[in-house]
Structures are given as C-alpha cells and as structure tokens.
Amino acid sequence: MTITITPLSTRFGAEISGLDITRPLDLATNAKIRAAQDRWGVTVWRDTGLTDASHVAFSRLFGLVELAPRHQGKPPRFSEPELFDASNIDADGHIIDNAMRRLINAGNRLWHIDSSYMNVRSAQSLLLCHAAPPVPAPTLFADTRSAYDDLPQAMKARIEGLTARHCYFYSRMKAGYPTSEEELDRMPHAQQPLVMEHRASGRRALYLGNHARDIVGMTREDGRALIDELNTWTTQDRYVIEVDYSTGDMSIWDNLCTMHRAGDFDDTAYARDMRRTTIREAGVAAAEDHFTTMFAASKRVAEG
C-alpha cells in the first residue's frame, strides 16, 4: 500500500488515500500518517470502511483515546465507550426534538477548539460519518498556526504570555442557550495560553475559539474584545478549509493548531450520524473519566 497525500490548500489540510485503515498498519506507515497530520493539521479520509471498533483501534495510532462523558439516566448509543456522539439523533435513530438540546448543539456551529474548557487539552479529534444528510453539512477548519504567523508584530507582542479562561457553557450561552454570567461563574473553567507552542511541528499557534470567556488580568469587556478580534482574524477565508462528508468519510484535526465549527444545515429535517474519538495531549496525566466529572459539574436541568 502506498500513501498518497493531496494538499487541500497551500499551507493547511490534506486528503490521504491509498491505505486500508481498517487493519493494523506497519510502523513505517503509522509514522507517515502521524507526520502528515503534524504537517497539515487536518487530514481527510474517504470511504474508510471503519466500524465503531476499528475507528477506536485506528485512533490509538495517535495516542491515548479519551473516554466519552457518561450522562446519568442517558444510556450511550454506542458499544465503544471512547466514542463521542456528534449527531442530531437519539438512541432510536430519530431526529432530536428537544429544543434545549438543539440549543446546546448549536454551540458546535461557533468556532471552537475541542476540550479547551478542560484542564487536560485534546490533541487529535477523529470524526467519522455514519450517515450524511442529502444536503451539505460540512465541517469548517481554521489554520491557527498560519494565523499566528501572519499577525502583525505589535499584536504578537501584545498577546505574548496572556492566558484565557475557557468554559463549555459560555459558548452555549453565545449560541442562545439560556444561562447567565452568574451561573457560568459557578461552572468549571480551564486556563489556557493565547499562544500555543505546537511541539509536533515546531510552530506557534493561536489557542482561542468561542469557549474562551475572558482573559486573566484584563477587564471582561477588554478581554472579550481581544478574543473576538483574534477569533475574527483566525477565521478569515484565507485560513479556512471546508470538508463535507459521505457515509464512511472521516476528518482528523489537531486541536492544538486548528479551530473548527459545524456547518449550517436544517437539523430538524435531516438526520446526521457523526461519531468522534478524541486523543489526549501527549505526556499529560488525568483521571480516566475526567470528561464525565467535568460535565457532571456543569450539568444544567434544561440540558436533559
């Protein structure tokens, strides 16, 4: 098998083909896949043939696969505990008709970084399509390394050493979910640097998105203005690629050098079954089931 890498833009994103990733690969091929991921930030794989089990098995190539959060009274749809549900359907395959649940999902249509609200960051996310709607429903990705490279030097100096506080339900509030600043104050936050050292490529990257609520040491108004300015800069067309899916297609992105958002489609009319694995940042220790702990601490009655 010969790996073929086709760039999707000059600096960011590539489609990979020529491999059967439903079976174990040799060490040299694994190294080429990891190197391509480090180089391009986003890779796209078509018609993979992956099942839930082989999706999880392939994910282990990149590191420790996180356990998805478990919600009390809500049995998971999947047999593999590592699969995060990124769909708009329930356990019976019906389109979710809970208005509050849809508002929570609407937060995924804002630019964000997976798990930036966690003290332990996520590296790769691997999103596999099990059922696509008959209309475009893409994922959009932004290149936070090139966005940092192109910043004016004055802005680089201004943000050097700054830290943002990230909160899961802050992005949900921005998407319309009913909550308040006072409620958010009682929820878990994680502090993250605005500028990330992307060790795998030796480059620097912006680390923000719409989970970023404010900036340590700045007034909330000034901090949010700076966050909005940097998010807007990073999501200019010149830094963005778009990936749509058919059944069996998968995208992999590195959360330490990308932002992403779900594309718009009518999620009340069309079912979309997407399942994601998430890789923990290398060399970082955490409780095995820390996502469940965090979401339990953030639980809202209306989320049900």
GULUMTI-606225 format. One record per residue (C-alpha): residue number from 1; residue in three letters; x, y, z. Coordinates in nm, 3 decimals. Example, Ala and Ser with C-alpha at 12.3 -4.5 7.8 and 13.67 -1.06 7.14 Angstrom:
<sites>
+--------+------+---------+---------+---------+
! drenba ! kefi !       x !       y !       z !
+--------+------+---------+---------+---------+
!      1 !  ALA !   1.230 !  -0.450 !   0.780 !
!      2 !  SER !   1.367 !  -0.106 !   0.714 !
+--------+------+---------+---------+---------+
</sites>
This chain:
<sites>
+--------+------+---------+---------+---------+
! drenba ! kefi !       x !       y !       z !
+--------+------+---------+---------+---------+
!      1 !  MET !   0.000 !   0.000 !   0.000 !
!      2 !  THR !   0.127 !   0.345 !  -0.093 !
!      3 !  ILE !   0.016 !   0.652 !   0.098 !
!      4 !  THR !  -0.097 !   0.941 !  -0.123 !
!      5 !  ILE !  -0.118 !   1.292 !   0.024 !
!      6 !  THR !  -0.310 !   1.556 !  -0.170 !
!      7 !  PRO !  -0.296 !   1.909 !  -0.020 !
!      8 !  LEU !  -0.627 !   2.093 !   0.012 !
!      9 !  SER !  -0.457 !   2.434 !   0.030 !
!     10 !  THR !  -0.104 !   2.569 !   0.024 !
!     11 !  ARG !  -0.042 !   2.562 !   0.398 !
!     12 !  PHE !  -0.328 !   2.368 !   0.555 !
!     13 !  GLY !  -0.525 !   2.047 !   0.513 !
!     14 !  ALA !  -0.466 !   1.737 !   0.301 !
!     15 !  GLU !  -0.661 !   1.436 !   0.177 !
!     16 !  ILE !  -0.496 !   1.098 !   0.237 !
!     17 !  SER !  -0.565 !   0.790 !   0.027 !
!     18 !  GLY !  -0.412 !   0.458 !  -0.072 !
!     19 !  LEU !  -0.435 !   0.289 !   0.268 !
!     20 !  ASP !  -0.668 !   0.033 !   0.422 !
!     21 !  ILE !  -0.701 !   0.169 !   0.775 !
!     22 !  THR !  -0.949 !  -0.097 !   0.885 !
!     23 !  ARG !  -0.647 !  -0.324 !   0.950 !
!     24 !  PRO !  -0.330 !  -0.275 !   1.155 !
!     25 !  LEU !  -0.057 !  -0.086 !   0.969 !
!     26 !  ASP !   0.319 !  -0.126 !   0.990 !
!     27 !  LEU !   0.532 !   0.112 !   1.195 !
!     28 !  ALA !   0.667 !   0.299 !   0.894 !
!     29 !  THR !   0.317 !   0.370 !   0.763 !
!     30 !  ASN !   0.199 !   0.481 !   1.107 !
!     31 !  ALA !   0.490 !   0.724 !   1.122 !
!     32 !  LYS !   0.399 !   0.868 !   0.780 !
!     33 !  ILE !   0.038 !   0.921 !   0.892 !
!     34 !  ARG !   0.145 !   1.099 !   1.209 !
!     35 !  ALA !   0.392 !   1.314 !   1.015 !
!     36 !  ALA !   0.120 !   1.412 !   0.765 !
!     37 !  GLN !  -0.113 !   1.504 !   1.050 !
!     38 !  ASP !   0.156 !   1.717 !   1.213 !
!     39 !  ARG !   0.237 !   1.888 !   0.883 !
!     40 !  TRP !  -0.115 !   1.962 !   0.757 !
!     41 !  GLY !  -0.320 !   1.996 !   1.078 !
!     42 !  VAL !  -0.630 !   1.845 !   0.912 !
!     43 !  THR !  -0.642 !   1.523 !   0.710 !
!     44 !  VAL !  -0.942 !   1.384 !   0.523 !
!     45 !  TRP !  -1.003 !   1.015 !   0.458 !
!     46 !  ARG !  -1.272 !   0.898 !   0.214 !
!     47 !  ASP !  -1.478 !   0.576 !   0.221 !
!     48 !  THR !  -1.277 !   0.436 !   0.512 !
!     49 !  GLY !  -1.487 !   0.125 !   0.584 !
!     50 !  LEU !  -1.435 !   0.184 !   0.956 !
!     51 !  THR !  -1.672 !   0.039 !   1.216 !
!     52 !  ASP !  -1.707 !   0.170 !   1.572 !
!     53 !  ALA !  -1.443 !  -0.078 !   1.691 !
!     54 !  SER !  -1.194 !  -0.016 !   1.409 !
!     55 !  HIS !  -1.246 !   0.360 !   1.441 !
!     56 !  VAL !  -1.129 !   0.338 !   1.803 !
!     57 !  ALA !  -0.847 !   0.100 !   1.713 !
!     58 !  PHE !  -0.713 !   0.329 !   1.439 !
!     59 !  SER !  -0.736 !   0.628 !   1.675 !
!     60 !  ARG !  -0.484 !   0.467 !   1.909 !
!     61 !  LEU !  -0.217 !   0.536 !   1.647 !
!     62 !  PHE !  -0.219 !   0.897 !   1.772 !
!     63 !  GLY !  -0.208 !   0.835 !   2.149 !
!     64 !  LEU !  -0.439 !   0.785 !   2.444 !
!     65 !  VAL !  -0.804 !   0.775 !   2.339 !
!     66 !  GLU !  -1.026 !   0.956 !   2.587 !
!     67 !  LEU !  -1.344 !   0.808 !   2.733 !
!     68 !  ALA !  -1.654 !   0.996 !   2.625 !
!     69 !  PRO !  -1.862 !   1.155 !   2.902 !
!     70 !  ARG !  -2.138 !   0.941 !   3.050 !
!     71 !  HIS !  -2.463 !   1.118 !   3.140 !
!     72 !  GLN !  -2.676 !   0.984 !   3.424 !
!     73 !  GLY !  -3.007 !   0.841 !   3.302 !
!     74 !  LYS !  -2.898 !   0.862 !   2.937 !
!     75 !  PRO !  -2.755 !   0.534 !   2.806 !
!     76 !  PRO !  -2.491 !   0.569 !   2.533 !
!     77 !  ARG !  -2.577 !   0.489 !   2.171 !
!     78 !  PHE !  -2.252 !   0.302 !   2.112 !
!     79 !  SER !  -2.081 !  -0.007 !   2.245 !
!     80 !  GLU !  -1.739 !   0.163 !   2.240 !
!     81 !  PRO !  -1.703 !   0.393 !   2.545 !
!     82 !  GLU !  -1.448 !   0.610 !   2.364 !
!     83 !  LEU !  -1.699 !   0.738 !   2.104 !
!     84 !  PHE !  -1.835 !   1.090 !   2.149 !
!     85 !  ASP !  -2.179 !   1.139 !   1.992 !
!     86 !  ALA !  -2.169 !   1.433 !   1.748 !
!     87 !  SER !  -2.508 !   1.352 !   1.590 !
!     88 !  ASN !  -2.853 !   1.506 !   1.595 !
!     89 !  ILE !  -3.034 !   1.174 !   1.653 !
!     90 !  ASP !  -3.135 !   0.980 !   1.962 !
!     91 !  ALA !  -3.072 !   0.616 !   2.055 !
!     92 !  ASP !  -3.360 !   0.505 !   1.829 !
!     93 !  GLY !  -3.230 !   0.699 !   1.529 !
!     94 !  HIS !  -3.494 !   0.971 !   1.548 !
!     95 !  ILE !  -3.404 !   1.337 !   1.498 !
!     96 !  ILE !  -3.376 !   1.506 !   1.840 !
!     97 !  ASP !  -3.679 !   1.729 !   1.904 !
!     98 !  ASN !  -3.568 !   1.869 !   2.241 !
!     99 !  ALA !  -3.533 !   2.246 !   2.188 !
!    100 !  MET !  -3.282 !   2.285 !   2.470 !
!    101 !  ARG !  -3.070 !   2.001 !   2.339 !
!    102 !  ARG !  -3.067 !   2.166 !   1.996 !
!    103 !  LEU !  -2.952 !   2.491 !   2.154 !
!    104 !  ILE !  -2.664 !   2.306 !   2.316 !
!    105 !  ASN !  -2.573 !   2.152 !   1.981 !
!    106 !  ALA !  -2.594 !   2.498 !   1.821 !
!    107 !  GLY !  -2.278 !   2.585 !   2.009 !
!    108 !  ASN !  -2.092 !   2.349 !   1.775 !
!    109 !  ARG !  -2.166 !   2.592 !   1.491 !
!    110 !  LEU !  -1.948 !   2.854 !   1.656 !
!    111 !  TRP !  -1.572 !   2.843 !   1.602 !
!    112 !  HIS !  -1.415 !   2.646 !   1.885 !
!    113 !  ILE !  -1.140 !   2.409 !   1.995 !
!    114 !  ASP !  -1.249 !   2.072 !   2.130 !
!    115 !  SER !  -1.196 !   2.042 !   2.506 !
!    116 !  SER !  -1.029 !   2.382 !   2.551 !
!    117 !  TYR !  -1.254 !   2.410 !   2.859 !
!    118 !  MET !  -1.073 !   2.110 !   3.011 !
!    119 !  ASN !  -0.754 !   2.136 !   3.217 !
!    120 !  VAL !  -0.619 !   1.849 !   3.006 !
!    121 !  ARG !  -0.619 !   1.955 !   2.642 !
!    122 !  SER !  -0.713 !   1.735 !   2.348 !
!    123 !  ALA !  -0.483 !   1.677 !   2.051 !
!    124 !  GLN !  -0.638 !   1.493 !   1.756 !
!    125 !  SER !  -1.012 !   1.451 !   1.701 !
!    126 !  LEU !  -1.124 !   1.183 !   1.454 !
!    127 !  LEU !  -1.478 !   1.241 !   1.323 !
!    128 !  LEU !  -1.638 !   0.958 !   1.125 !
!    129 !  CYS !  -1.959 !   0.990 !   0.923 !
!    130 !  HIS !  -2.207 !   0.703 !   0.963 !
!    131 !  ALA !  -2.498 !   0.877 !   0.789 !
!    132 !  ALA !  -2.490 !   1.205 !   0.595 !
!    133 !  PRO !  -2.792 !   1.421 !   0.512 !
!    134 !  PRO !  -2.881 !   1.481 !   0.145 !
!    135 !  VAL !  -2.772 !   1.844 !   0.178 !
!    136 !  PRO !  -2.426 !   1.992 !   0.252 !
!    137 !  ALA !  -2.336 !   1.963 !   0.621 !
!    138 !  PRO !  -1.963 !   2.035 !   0.629 !
!    139 !  THR !  -1.709 !   2.096 !   0.900 !
!    140 !  LEU !  -1.505 !   2.415 !   0.860 !
!    141 !  PHE !  -1.146 !   2.427 !   0.985 !
!    142 !  ALA !  -0.920 !   2.727 !   1.052 !
!    143 !  ASP !  -0.540 !   2.720 !   1.048 !
!    144 !  THR !  -0.430 !   2.875 !   1.379 !
!    145 !  ARG !  -0.058 !   2.834 !   1.302 !
!    146 !  SER !  -0.067 !   3.039 !   0.983 !
!    147 !  ALA !  -0.299 !   3.287 !   1.152 !
!    148 !  TYR !  -0.038 !   3.338 !   1.424 !
!    149 !  ASP !   0.248 !   3.357 !   1.171 !
!    150 !  ASP !   0.070 !   3.637 !   0.982 !
!    151 !  LEU !  -0.021 !   3.850 !   1.285 !
!    152 !  PRO !   0.135 !   4.198 !   1.295 !
!    153 !  GLN !   0.438 !   4.201 !   1.523 !
!    154 !  ALA !   0.268 !   4.452 !   1.754 !
!    155 !  MET !  -0.018 !   4.206 !   1.814 !
!    156 !  LYS !   0.225 !   3.919 !   1.875 !
!    157 !  ALA !   0.397 !   4.128 !   2.140 !
!    158 !  ARG !   0.063 !   4.232 !   2.293 !
!    159 !  ILE !  -0.064 !   3.876 !   2.342 !
!    160 !  GLU !   0.263 !   3.713 !   2.444 !
!    161 !  GLY !   0.219 !   3.544 !   2.784 !
!    162 !  LEU !  -0.156 !   3.612 !   2.809 !
!    163 !  THR !  -0.395 !   3.347 !   2.944 !
!    164 !  ALA !  -0.765 !   3.299 !   2.865 !
!    165 !  ARG !  -1.030 !   3.127 !   3.077 !
!    166 !  HIS !  -1.242 !   2.876 !   2.886 !
!    167 !  CYS !  -1.588 !   2.747 !   2.986 !
!    168 !  TYR !  -1.806 !   2.498 !   2.799 !
!    169 !  PHE !  -2.138 !   2.669 !   2.869 !
!    170 !  TYR !  -2.004 !   3.012 !   2.769 !
!    171 !  SER !  -2.009 !   2.904 !   2.404 !
!    172 !  ARG !  -2.356 !   2.759 !   2.458 !
!    173 !  MET !  -2.475 !   3.090 !   2.605 !
!    174 !  LYS !  -2.337 !   3.269 !   2.297 !
!    175 !  ALA !  -2.535 !   3.028 !   2.076 !
!    176 !  GLY !  -2.860 !   3.110 !   2.258 !
!    177 !  TYR !  -2.874 !   2.859 !   2.543 !
!    178 !  PRO !  -3.041 !   3.026 !   2.844 !
!    179 !  THR !  -2.782 !   3.085 !   3.114 !
!    180 !  SER !  -2.625 !   3.382 !   3.292 !
!    181 !  GLU !  -2.281 !   3.513 !   3.376 !
!    182 !  GLU !  -2.353 !   3.433 !   3.742 !
!    183 !  GLU !  -2.428 !   3.069 !   3.658 !
!    184 !  LEU !  -2.114 !   3.048 !   3.449 !
!    185 !  ASP !  -1.910 !   3.177 !   3.742 !
!    186 !  ARG !  -2.002 !   2.859 !   3.933 !
!    187 !  MET !  -1.907 !   2.625 !   3.650 !
!    188 !  PRO !  -1.565 !   2.470 !   3.579 !
!    189 !  HIS !  -1.314 !   2.679 !   3.382 !
!    190 !  ALA !  -0.973 !   2.599 !   3.237 !
!    191 !  GLN !  -0.693 !   2.846 !   3.187 !
!    192 !  GLN !  -0.510 !   2.823 !   2.854 !
!    193 !  PRO !  -0.238 !   3.034 !   2.688 !
!    194 !  LEU !  -0.348 !   3.251 !   2.396 !
!    195 !  VAL !  -0.039 !   3.133 !   2.208 !
!    196 !  MET !   0.030 !   2.761 !   2.198 !
!    197 !  GLU !   0.365 !   2.600 !   2.129 !
!    198 !  HIS !   0.280 !   2.328 !   1.875 !
!    199 !  ARG !   0.559 !   2.089 !   1.960 !
!    200 !  ALA !   0.492 !   1.842 !   1.679 !
!    201 !  SER !   0.568 !   2.099 !   1.408 !
!    202 !  GLY !   0.791 !   2.344 !   1.596 !
!    203 !  ARG !   0.550 !   2.627 !   1.516 !
!    204 !  ARG !   0.332 !   2.853 !   1.730 !
!    205 !  ALA !  -0.047 !   2.869 !   1.713 !
!    206 !  LEU !  -0.330 !   3.078 !   1.849 !
!    207 !  TYR !  -0.548 !   2.896 !   2.102 !
!    208 !  LEU !  -0.888 !   3.062 !   2.144 !
!    209 !  GLY !  -1.233 !   2.995 !   1.999 !
!    210 !  ASN !  -1.576 !   3.060 !   2.149 !
!    211 !  HIS !  -1.520 !   2.862 !   2.469 !
!    212 !  ALA !  -1.276 !   3.142 !   2.565 !
!    213 !  ARG !  -1.474 !   3.357 !   2.809 !
!    214 !  ASP !  -1.227 !   3.621 !   2.926 !
!    215 !  ILE !  -0.858 !   3.696 !   2.971 !
!    216 !  VAL !  -0.676 !   3.681 !   3.302 !
!    217 !  GLY !  -0.566 !   4.026 !   3.418 !
!    218 !  MET !  -0.796 !   4.219 !   3.181 !
!    219 !  THR !  -1.143 !   4.359 !   3.233 !
!    220 !  ARG !  -1.408 !   4.128 !   3.092 !
!    221 !  GLU !  -1.502 !   4.386 !   2.829 !
!    222 !  ASP !  -1.144 !   4.438 !   2.710 !
!    223 !  GLY !  -1.062 !   4.067 !   2.724 !
!    224 !  ARG !  -1.363 !   3.970 !   2.517 !
!    225 !  ALA !  -1.288 !   4.241 !   2.263 !
!    226 !  LEU !  -0.937 !   4.096 !   2.219 !
!    227 !  ILE !  -1.071 !   3.740 !   2.196 !
!    228 !  ASP !  -1.325 !   3.845 !   1.933 !
!    229 !  GLU !  -1.057 !   4.029 !   1.734 !
!    230 !  LEU !  -0.828 !   3.725 !   1.730 !
!    231 !  ASN !  -1.110 !   3.481 !   1.652 !
!    232 !  THR !  -1.216 !   3.701 !   1.360 !
!    233 !  TRP !  -0.857 !   3.720 !   1.235 !
!    234 !  THR !  -0.810 !   3.343 !   1.255 !
!    235 !  THR !  -1.130 !   3.259 !   1.067 !
!    236 !  GLN !  -1.063 !   3.473 !   0.760 !
!    237 !  ASP !  -1.127 !   3.287 !   0.436 !
!    238 !  ARG !  -0.753 !   3.261 !   0.365 !
!    239 !  TYR !  -0.708 !   3.037 !   0.672 !
!    240 !  VAL !  -1.023 !   2.822 !   0.631 !
!    241 !  ILE !  -1.098 !   2.497 !   0.450 !
!    242 !  GLU !  -1.433 !   2.316 !   0.430 !
!    243 !  VAL !  -1.486 !   1.940 !   0.443 !
!    244 !  ASP !  -1.815 !   1.768 !   0.360 !
!    245 !  TYR !  -1.890 !   1.401 !   0.413 !
!    246 !  SER !  -2.045 !   1.093 !   0.265 !
!    247 !  THR !  -2.100 !   0.778 !   0.469 !
!    248 !  GLY !  -1.764 !   0.632 !   0.566 !
!    249 !  ASP !  -1.567 !   0.956 !   0.532 !
!    250 !  MET !  -1.353 !   1.079 !   0.821 !
!    251 !  SER !  -1.172 !   1.400 !   0.909 !
!    252 !  ILE !  -0.890 !   1.423 !   1.161 !
!    253 !  TRP !  -0.785 !   1.754 !   1.307 !
!    254 !  ASP !  -0.525 !   1.864 !   1.559 !
!    255 !  ASN !  -0.691 !   2.080 !   1.823 !
!    256 !  LEU !  -0.353 !   2.224 !   1.920 !
!    257 !  CYS !  -0.323 !   2.402 !   1.583 !
!    258 !  THR !  -0.679 !   2.435 !   1.448 !
!    259 !  MET !  -1.021 !   2.574 !   1.527 !
!    260 !  HIS !  -1.334 !   2.432 !   1.369 !
!    261 !  ARG !  -1.710 !   2.466 !   1.352 !
!    262 !  ALA !  -2.002 !   2.264 !   1.220 !
!    263 !  GLY !  -2.158 !   2.394 !   0.901 !
!    264 !  ASP !  -2.520 !   2.504 !   0.887 !
!    265 !  PHE !  -2.797 !   2.270 !   0.777 !
!    266 !  ASP !  -3.157 !   2.208 !   0.887 !
!    267 !  ASP !  -3.105 !   1.968 !   1.178 !
!    268 !  THR !  -3.482 !   1.944 !   1.235 !
!    269 !  ALA !  -3.534 !   1.796 !   0.887 !
!    270 !  TYR !  -3.227 !   1.580 !   0.820 !
!    271 !  ALA !  -3.053 !   1.318 !   1.032 !
!    272 !  ARG !  -2.673 !   1.326 !   1.059 !
!    273 !  ASP !  -2.489 !   1.049 !   1.241 !
!    274 !  MET !  -2.132 !   1.151 !   1.331 !
!    275 !  ARG !  -1.908 !   0.979 !   1.586 !
!    276 !  ARG !  -1.581 !   1.115 !   1.722 !
!    277 !  THR !  -1.282 !   0.988 !   1.911 !
!    278 !  THR !  -1.055 !   1.230 !   2.094 !
!    279 !  ILE !  -0.685 !   1.193 !   2.171 !
!    280 !  ARG !  -0.539 !   1.335 !   2.491 !
!    281 !  GLU !  -0.245 !   1.573 !   2.457 !
!    282 !  ALA !   0.074 !   1.368 !   2.484 !
!    283 !  GLY !   0.255 !   1.346 !   2.815 !
!    284 !  VAL !  -0.033 !   1.477 !   3.030 !
!    285 !  ALA !  -0.188 !   1.275 !   3.313 !
!    286 !  ALA !  -0.556 !   1.289 !   3.412 !
!    287 !  ALA !  -0.826 !   1.076 !   3.567 !
!    288 !  GLU !  -0.951 !   0.812 !   3.325 !
!    289 !  ASP !  -1.305 !   0.952 !   3.311 !
!    290 !  HIS !  -1.242 !   1.324 !   3.362 !
!    291 !  PHE !  -1.490 !   1.430 !   3.092 !
!    292 !  THR !  -1.777 !   1.275 !   3.290 !
!    293 !  THR !  -1.662 !   1.459 !   3.603 !
!    294 !  MET !  -1.645 !   1.794 !   3.423 !
!    295 !  PHE !  -1.984 !   1.765 !   3.257 !
!    296 !  ALA !  -2.147 !   1.648 !   3.582 !
!    297 !  ALA !  -2.014 !   1.965 !   3.748 !
!    298 !  SER !  -2.162 !   2.174 !   3.463 !
!    299 !  LYS !  -2.495 !   1.992 !   3.444 !
!    300 !  ARG !  -2.797 !   2.204 !   3.369 !
!    301 !  VAL !  -3.153 !   2.087 !   3.432 !
!    302 !  ALA !  -3.260 !   2.210 !   3.089 !
!    303 !  GLU !  -2.991 !   2.005 !   2.916 !
!    304 !  GLY !  -3.179 !   1.679 !   2.974 !
+--------+------+---------+---------+---------+
</sites>
